[in-house]
Amino acid sequence: MRKNFNQEEKYNEDRELWQALRKGEKRAVSELFGKYYQRLYNYGMRLTSARNELVRDSIQVLFFKLWKYRQSLDQAESVKAYLLSSLRRILLQKLRQEKTRSERNYAFIEIQFDAVPNIEEKIIGLEHSEQLDKRIKKACRELSSRQKEILLLRYDHGLSNREISEVLEINYQTVRNHLTRALRNIREELGVDIALDQ
């Protein structure tokens, strides 16, 4: 119950900052930048295979655009999801510009990471073994890029399925299906029945 109260308090604080930004209050954009910079940076580094300069530039572009177009911004249901979604679009646009026409398709979305950290931590907490660690990494490597990204947004960034659907611009049921399949595949690979929060 306390967690839900704190979550609602954060949403309300974000909504107030968003309203202040839309009204032209400079402190609001500074506060949003300070509050979300690290989260945006971490997400961007995962999407771009750790391209530091590209991510930093893209975050600056995002906040510049927020300020420039503040009067035409709609009310965001979830400010965190809005910011992640906007950064994702900026990064993908920049990555597309770097690719040749034949490489564009879907290659830029592949996330290069060994495993999804929070899932790994939950499972390793149950049994500390090198063999289990290898099996977890193998299970996560076998997931599709979309499943990896959904797990990253869900467990690393704490987004709800609804927010993930907004960030990835796919429907809610598709998010649920990918998440369910990814968790089932990890459980099957490990040969254990572990209850992970959905």
C-alpha positions in Angstrom: 0.0 0.0 0.0 2.9 2.4 0.9 4.5 1.6 -2.5 1.3 2.6 -4.4 1.1 5.8 -2.4 4.7 6.7 -3.1 4.2 5.9 -6.8 1.1 8.1 -7.0 3.0 10.9 -5.2 5.8 10.7 -7.9 3.2 10.7 -10.7 1.6 13.8 -9.2 5.0 15.5 -8.8 5.8 14.7 -12.4 2.5 16.1 -13.6 3.1 19.3 -11.7 6.5 19.7 -13.2 5.1 18.9 -16.7 2.4 21.6 -16.2 5.0 24.1 -15.1 7.1 23.3 -18.2 4.1 23.8 -20.4 3.6 27.2 -18.8 7.2 28.2 -19.5 8.8 27.8 -16.1 12.5 27.2 -16.7 12.9 25.5 -13.3 10.6 22.7 -14.4 12.8 21.7 -17.3 15.8 21.8 -15.1 14.1 19.7 -12.5 12.9 17.1 -15.0 16.4 17.0 -16.5 18.0 16.4 -13.1 15.4 13.9 -12.1 15.5 11.8 -15.3 18.9 12.3 -16.8 20.6 9.2 -15.3 17.6 6.9 -16.2 17.5 8.3 -19.8 21.3 7.9 -20.1 21.2 4.3 -18.9 18.3 3.4 -21.3 20.1 5.2 -24.2 23.3 3.3 -23.6 21.5 0.0 -23.8 19.8 0.9 -27.0 23.0 2.2 -28.7 25.5 -0.4 -27.5 27.1 2.1 -25.2 27.6 5.0 -27.5 28.2 7.7 -24.9 28.4 10.8 -27.0 25.3 9.9 -29.1 23.3 9.3 -26.0 24.3 12.5 -24.3 23.7 14.6 -27.4 20.3 12.9 -27.8 19.2 13.7 -24.3 20.2 17.4 -24.8 18.2 17.4 -28.1 15.2 15.9 -26.2 15.2 18.6 -23.5 15.9 21.4 -26.0 12.8 20.3 -28.0 10.7 20.0 -24.8 11.6 23.6 -24.0 11.2 24.9 -27.6 7.8 23.2 -28.1 6.6 23.5 -24.5 3.4 25.4 -25.5 2.3 22.7 -27.9 3.0 19.7 -25.5 0.0 17.6 -24.5 -0.5 16.5 -20.9 1.6 13.4 -20.5 -0.1 10.4 -18.7 3.3 9.2 -17.6 6.1 11.7 -17.8 8.7 9.0 -17.4 7.3 7.0 -20.3 7.0 10.1 -22.4 10.6 11.0 -21.9 11.9 7.4 -22.6 9.7 7.2 -25.7 10.9 10.6 -26.9 14.6 9.7 -26.3 14.0 6.4 -28.1 12.6 8.1 -31.2 15.5 10.6 -31.3 18.1 7.8 -30.9 16.5 5.7 -33.5 16.3 8.6 -35.9 20.0 9.4 -35.4 20.9 5.7 -35.8 18.9 5.5 -39.0 20.7 8.4 -40.4 24.0 6.6 -39.8 23.0 3.4 -41.5 23.1 2.7 -45.2 19.7 2.1 -46.8 20.3 -1.7 -46.9 21.2 -1.9 -43.2 18.3 0.1 -41.9 15.5 -2.4 -41.4 15.6 -3.5 -37.9 19.3 -3.9 -37.0 19.5 -0.7 -35.0 17.0 -2.0 -32.4 19.1 -5.0 -31.3 20.1 -4.5 -27.8 23.6 -5.7 -27.0 23.8 -6.9 -23.5 24.6 -10.2 -21.8 21.5 -10.4 -19.6 18.7 -8.4 -18.2 20.3 -7.2 -14.8 17.3 -7.2 -12.5 16.0 -10.6 -13.6 19.5 -11.9 -13.2 19.7 -10.5 -9.7 16.3 -12.0 -8.6 17.3 -15.4 -9.8 20.8 -15.4 -8.6 19.5 -14.3 -5.2 17.8 -17.7 -5.0 21.0 -19.7 -5.8 24.6 -18.3 -6.1 26.2 -20.6 -8.6 28.4 -20.1 -11.6 26.5 -22.7 -13.6 23.2 -20.9 -12.9 24.8 -17.6 -13.9 25.8 -19.1 -17.3 22.4 -20.5 -17.8 20.7 -17.2 -17.1 22.9 -15.4 -19.6 22.3 -18.0 -22.2 18.5 -17.8 -21.7 18.6 -14.0 -22.0 20.8 -14.1 -25.1 18.2 -16.4 -26.8 15.4 -13.8 -26.3 14.4 -11.7 -29.2 15.6 -8.0 -29.3 12.0 -6.9 -28.6 11.7 -9.2 -25.5 15.1 -7.9 -24.2 13.9 -4.3 -24.6 10.6 -5.0 -22.9 12.4 -6.8 -20.0 14.8 -3.8 -19.7 12.0 -1.3 -19.6 10.0 -3.4 -17.1 12.7 -4.5 -14.6 15.4 -1.9 -15.1 13.1 1.2 -15.5 10.1 -0.1 -13.6 7.6 0.8 -16.3 4.1 -0.7 -16.4 3.0 -2.7 -19.4 0.9 0.3 -20.5 3.9 2.6 -20.3 6.0 0.2 -22.2 3.4 0.0 -25.0 3.6 3.8 -25.1 7.5 3.9 -25.3 7.7 1.2 -27.9 4.6 2.3 -29.8 3.1 -1.1 -29.8 -0.2 -2.3 -28.3 -0.6 -3.3 -24.7 -1.4 -7.0 -25.5 1.7 -7.3 -27.6 3.8 -6.1 -24.6 2.1 -8.7 -22.3 2.6 -11.5 -24.8 6.3 -10.7 -25.2 6.8 -10.4 -21.5 5.0 -13.6 -20.8 7.0 -15.5 -23.4 10.3 -14.1 -22.3 9.8 -15.0 -18.7 8.5 -18.5 -19.7 11.6 -19.0 -21.8 13.9 -18.0 -19.0 12.1 -20.3 -16.6 12.2 -23.2 -19.0 15.9 -22.7 -19.7 16.6 -22.7 -16.0 14.3 -25.7 -15.3 12.8 -24.0 -12.3 9.4 -22.5 -11.5 10.3 -19.0 -10.3 7.6 -16.5 -9.8 8.7 -13.2 -11.3 6.4 -10.1 -11.0 4.6 -9.2 -14.2 
